[in-house]
Amino acid sequence: MASYDFTSIRLFVEGPLAAGGEIETGRDQANYLLNVMRLADGDAVLLFDGASGEWRARVRKDGKKAVRLALEAQVRPQPPAGDLWLLFAPLKHARFDYLVQKAVEMGASRLQPVITQHTQIARVNTERMRANAIEAAEQCGVLAVAECHDPQPLAKALDGWPPGRLLVFCDEGAASANPVEVLAPFRGRTGGFAVLVGPEGGFSQDERAMLHKRADTVAISLGPRILRADTAAVAALAVVQATLGDWR
Ligand code: SAH
């Protein structure tokens, strides 16, 4: 991301986006543009739809409350889709919002809440998850919005696991070894990666035993301290992006 415009307002809109096209914003977006950001007729904004790259568009006021956005030109092409899944036990509100936002910033392409034996929270607001994912993408210049899935029991999420996708399991019980060294041998592998982080209560012994026996799975330590689950997710995604993913 060498020359990236961090000053313009960026909005996620329903595509497709093409030169000469016009997007009609919803009420919330119109309110945001006119009343919060105080944009005027003719001001420029950036738009993305998750598939068509990033576009410059001009504000066209339509009365006092409505806005149309006239598409001018593509300013960044859609990058190749990342392929990093995050499986995580759902957390309470603020931590959950944080985890979703940070995971998107870190380049997670799919967010899958999983219910484990010690997970306290069974219900997940998938709409809210998606709103957080979009907001993070808007703020950070991410052009592909992570897929947000409904929660599944861990066993179900692992059933029918795509062959070859490496599951990087954050194991708070693992002997503290350098995770970069543990992951390095998997560099250059195709098939994609996934990170699995447990709930605040940790994985049960049965779950740990089951995960250690699985094919295409590697356990990593995140150092000698026990991290909160939201911190662990960000730390693990950083380690994986740096050793196997798009930080290289
Ligand atoms: N209550 C548990 C900690 C759970 S922390 C205990 O005391 O053991 C929540 C999740 O974050 C864990 O299940 C694990 O996936 C991850 N995690 C936290 N600290 C970690 C560490 N040092 N190494 C690897 N994973 C860690």
Residues whose N, C-alpha, C, O or C-beta is under 5 A from the ligand:
A	BS01	SAH	C170 D171 E172 L196 V197 G198 P199 E200 G201 G202 F203 I220 S221 L222 G223 R225 I226 L227 R228 A229 A232
